[in-house]
Amino acid sequence: MARKPYAFFYGGYMDPGVLKAAGASPENCEAGYVADFELTVGPLANLEGKKDARAYGLLAQLSHADLDKLYGGNPVALKGAPYLPEAVLVHTDDGRAVPAMTYICPKLSGEKPDQAYIAKLLTAAGKLQLPADYLAMIQSFAD
């Protein structure tokens, strides 16, 4: 049986349904956050280091083949942005700290995201029942 490491998703892949539509098979999905990172959107979601910040998202187990489908050969879906793997520690609602892989882009263009992308992020964040102030912060990227 193939090993399925944990991964942390904070952007367009934060919705298990979107992961499934992209051909992945996520398991053990739950909300969580990474400390000392903040969410940025320009035009896609990204994480930047920031002391005492929290970035929320989806913690899920996926196979290495699934992760390769999502990030290895999919530059069109990612608008050509090179998201690179990084190890993070994801904190869950029940107090666990789970080692996971996430993908961070060294530099996005900084252009304004479109409304449909922000709506997608808000829908996924709402399904995960992320904090209301975090949803408001996501909405602020559209303003």
N, C-alpha and C positions, 0 to 999 in steps of 0.2 A: 504494500500500500504506500502511495506517495505521501511524503511528509507535508503537512500544511502549516507553515509558520503564520504567526499573526501579522497583520498589516493594519495601518492606521490611515483612514481616508478622511479628508477635511474639505474637499471640493466637490466637483461634479460626480465623483464616485462615492460620495458619502451615503448614497441610497442603495441598499442591497438590490433593489429592482433594476437599477442602472447597471450595477455590476453584472447581474444575470443577463441583461440585454446585450452586454458587451462580450458575452461568452464565458464569464467566470462563474464559479460555483462557491459563493461565500458560505461559511459555516460559523456558528457561535457568534452571531452579530450582536453587538451592544454598543451603547454610547460610552464615550470616554474623553479624556483630554490629555494634552501634553503640556507640561509646565515650561515656562521660559521661552515660549514661542507665541507669536501673534499671527492671526490670519490677515493676509493682504489680498486684494483682488485687483489685478491690472494687466490684462483683461481676464485672466484665469486666476483661480485661487492658488495661493502659495503660502508658505510659512516663512517667517523671518524671526530670528532670535531676538527676544526682548525679555529682560529680567522681570520676574514677577508677573508675567502675562500667562494667559491660558488660551490654547486653541482647542476647540472641541471638534469631535467628529465621530466616525464609526470605527470600531475595532472589530476585525473579522479575521477568520482563518481562511487562507486561500493556498492553493498549490503554487509551486514555483512556475509551473506552466501558465497558470492563470495570471500571475503577476507579469510574466513576459508578454502575454496577450495585451494586457492593459497598458504597459509602459515600454516594453521592448521594441515593438514594431508598429506603433500606432501614432506616428507623428502628425497625421492629419487630424485626428481627434484631439490631440494636444496642441494644435495650431503650431507645430514645429518646435515647441518649447522642450528643451531637454530636461526632463525631470529625472533627477538622480537619486538612487536609494540612500537612505540614512537610517541608522538605528535610533529609536526613541523609546521612552518608557511611558506607557499609556496608563493613566489612572482611571479606574472604573468607579461606578457609584457604590459598589460594595467594598471599596477600600483596597482592592488589589492594585498592584503595579505590574503591568504586563509588558515584557520586552516585545517590540514590534518593529517592522520595517515601514517607513513612510517614504514618500518621494517628494523632493523639493527641487524647485528650479533655481539655479544660481542667479538668474536675472530675467525678469519678465519685462515687456516693453513699457508697462506703466499706463497703457491706454485704458480708457474707461470701459468697464464691462457693459455688455448689453443687458437690457431689462430681463430678457428671457433667461439669461444665465443666473442673474440674481434670484429670480423666481424659482429656478431649479434648486439653488442652494437653500433658499428659505423653506421649500417644500421638504427637502431631505432633513434639514435641521429640525423642522417641526415634527416629522415622523419619529425622530430620535428623542424628542422632548428635551431639547437643549434649553438652557436658561433663556428667559425672555430678553434679558439685556444682551445676550449674544446674538439672538435673532435681530434685535434692533441694530446692532453693530453691522451685521451682514447687510441689512437694508440700507445703511448709511453709504455703502459703496455705490448705490444707484443714484443717490442724491447729488 
